[in-house]
């Protein structure tokens, strides 16, 4: 649930799953925390790209547009891999993720 909720509410869905299921199953709580950390990280990276565009008065869009597309593809691929691993009962550790929620 937390993995597939990425497109709907990238931070809200895994947070709800974590809060509801944290006492029910440690595995589900671990998956939800991992997804939450990943989505927070991707949001921060996206905000940095947006700030770059603002600081460069739009000229940075020439560089930020491909980076934004790469970030989108990275998010999509990792979400699919995480969903497959979760279905197998394996905790997927996302690359480039800031571990903010412990």
N, C-alpha and C positions, 0 to 999 in steps of 0.2 A: 504494500500500500504506500509506504513512504517513498519508495523509489519511483513508482508510477505517478505520484502526486506532484512530481517536479514541475510539470507544465502548468498545472492548475494553480497551485499556491506554493511556490517553490520553498518558502520558509514556513508557511503556516501549516501545511499538511503534515510534514514530518514532526513538527512541534506538537501538534494535536495527537498524533500516533504515539509519540514518546510519553506525553503526559497521561494518556489513557492506559497504555500498555506497560509502563515501566515497572510496575509491581507484578504484573501478570507473567511476563517472560523477559528474562535478561537478554536473550538473543534478539527479540523484537526491539527492546530498548537500545541495544547496541547498533542495530541497523538504523533505527530512527535517528540516533545521535550522529552517526556517520553521514547520513543524508543531510541532516540539518547543518552540520559543519561544512559539507561540500557546497550546499546552496548558499550559505552565508559567504563563503569564500568567493564563489562565482559572482555573487552580487557585488562584493567589494571590488573585484577585478573589473566588472562592468562599470561601476561608478568611477573608478580610476580612469578608464578609457573616456568616459563622458567628461570628466574634469580636464583631461588632456585636450579634448576638442575645445572646451570653453577657454582654457588658458591660451591656446594658440589661435583664438578668434576664428575657429572653423577650418583653418588651414591644416590642422592636425587630423581632420577627417580623412584626408588622403591616406594617412598611415593607420588611423584608428578603425576605419571601415574593414580592412582585411583582418585586423586583429579581433574585431568584434565578431566577424564571421568565424574565425578560428575558435574563439571562445564558445560560440554557439555550438559548433560541431564537437568540440571537446566535451561540452556539457551533455550533449545528446549521446555520444558514444559511451561516456562513462555511466550515464543513466541506464543505457541498455545493458552494458556489462554488469552493473550492479544488480539490475533486475534478474538477470540470468543466474548470477551467483546466489542471490537471496532465494530464488526458487529451488536451488540445489541445497540450501541450508548452510551456505558458506558466507561469512562476513566479508564483504568487499571493502577494501581500504582504498579510497579515492586518492589519486595522485594530486599533488599541489594543493592540498587541503590544509587550511589553518584549523587546528584543533582548539576551537574556542569553547565549545560545550564539552565538559568533561563527564 
